Amino acid sequence: MARPSPLIWLILILIFLLPTALGRFLLDVAGSLMLVLLALPFLIAGAGWIGWRILQSRLTKCAVCGASIFTDTAQCPVCGSQVSNDKQSKGIGDQSDSSIPASSATIDITPKDID
């Protein structure tokens, strides 16, 4: 196998180093490709996170067995119970008393002496 001439390598190095139109174009292309390669994992991760949040918003939890199912089903495919479509089944506000507005709820703190 014949080795390439060092003249070819010198010409390629000079094209990159000299401020010619072709050298500037090749440097711009190389820089753009590097930028795309560095940004691609962040773009893929962002798209995956958005997809996961959309999928999660379309899921609900069965009150009987706890299985995650889509909100458009009326019956749980795991246990067969009827699924209600209120906010309690989605897991939003799983508190025992959600009828008290947050503005009227107070926390009473009483100081105690430490002996």
Secondary structure, DSSP 8 states (H G I E B T S, - for coil): -----HHHHHHHHHHHHS--HHHHHHHHHHHHHHHHHHHHHHHHHHHHHHHHHHHHHTEEE-TTT--EEETT-SB-TTT--B---STTTTTS---S---S-TTT-----------
